[in-house]
């Protein structure tokens, strides 16, 4: 469920960013971007109203989703996430390694000279 909320928040944020970016801070907005086509379809005044309402609506959607989504976090510590199952399967104590004997550097046995010279 949290993944669904995350996806919805990302989509609403992208749409909100797009709406904010196509608005003109001087008031032209979509009418300047589309070359006057929007003036014929929805008019200059209503295009700025639509963009402003869209900004407020998507900002409210992002805010509400961010406030509501923590309510769906499980409180009893159990989750159905695959990541949590993987974490439960890991051990926390380090594994002991057995040193392997190094057979390549064996020294030949030392032979003592039993003959004494005067």
C-alpha positions in Angstrom: 0.0 0.0 0.0 2.9 2.3 0.7 4.2 1.7 -2.8 0.9 2.8 -4.2 1.1 6.0 -2.1 4.6 6.6 -3.2 3.7 6.2 -6.9 0.7 8.5 -6.5 2.8 11.2 -4.8 5.5 11.1 -7.5 2.9 11.3 -10.3 1.1 14.2 -8.6 4.4 16.0 -8.0 5.4 15.7 -11.6 2.1 17.0 -12.8 2.3 19.8 -10.3 5.8 20.7 -11.5 4.6 20.7 -15.1 1.7 23.0 -14.3 3.9 25.4 -12.4 6.5 25.5 -15.2 4.1 26.3 -17.9 2.7 29.2 -16.0 4.1 32.6 -16.9 5.0 34.7 -13.8 3.9 37.9 -15.7 0.4 36.6 -16.4 0.7 35.3 -20.0 0.9 31.7 -19.1 -0.4 29.2 -21.6 -1.5 31.9 -24.0 2.1 32.8 -24.9 3.3 29.2 -25.0 0.7 27.9 -27.4 0.8 30.9 -29.8 -2.7 32.1 -29.2 -4.5 28.8 -29.7 -5.6 28.6 -26.1 -7.1 32.1 -26.4 -9.5 30.8 -29.0 -10.3 27.6 -27.1 -10.7 28.6 -23.5 -9.8 32.3 -23.4 -7.0 34.1 -21.7 -8.7 34.6 -18.3 -10.0 31.1 -18.0 -6.6 29.5 -18.9 -4.9 31.3 -16.0 -7.8 30.3 -13.7 -7.5 26.7 -14.8 -3.7 26.7 -14.2 -4.1 28.3 -10.8 -6.8 25.8 -9.8 -4.7 22.9 -11.0 -1.8 24.1 -9.0 -3.8 24.3 -5.8 -5.5 20.9 -6.5 -2.3 19.0 -7.1 -0.6 20.7 -4.2 -3.5 19.6 -2.0 -3.3 16.0 -3.4 0.4 15.8 -2.6 -0.1 17.2 0.9 -3.0 14.9 1.7 -1.2 11.8 0.4 1.9 12.6 2.4 -0.2 13.0 5.6 -2.3 9.9 5.1 0.4 7.5 3.9 2.1 7.0 7.4 -1.3 5.6 8.7 -0.7 2.5 6.5 2.7 1.6 8.1 2.2 -1.5 10.1 2.6 -0.8 13.9 3.0 -4.4 15.1 6.3 -4.9 13.4 5.0 -7.4 10.9 5.1 -6.5 7.3 4.5 -8.4 4.1 7.5 -6.8 2.4 10.0 -9.1 0.7 12.8 -7.0 2.0 11.7 -7.5 5.6 11.6 -11.3 5.0 15.1 -11.1 3.7 16.3 -9.1 6.7 14.8 -11.7 9.1 16.7 -14.5 7.4 20.1 -12.9 7.9 22.2 -13.6 10.9 23.8 -10.9 13.0 26.7 -12.8 14.5 29.8 -13.1 12.3 30.6 -16.5 10.8 33.7 -18.1 12.1 36.2 -19.1 9.4 38.5 -22.1 9.8 42.0 -21.3 8.7 43.2 -23.6 6.0 46.7 -25.0 6.3 49.1 -23.6 3.8 50.6 -26.6 2.0 52.7 -24.7 -0.5 55.3 -23.4 2.0 56.2 -26.5 4.0 59.8 -26.6 5.1 61.8 -29.8 4.7 62.7 -31.5 8.0 66.1 -30.5 9.4 68.6 -33.3 9.5 71.3 -33.0 12.2 74.8 -34.0 11.4 75.7 -36.8 13.8 79.3 -37.1 12.8 81.6 -35.0 14.9 84.8 -33.7 13.5 87.7 -32.8 15.9 
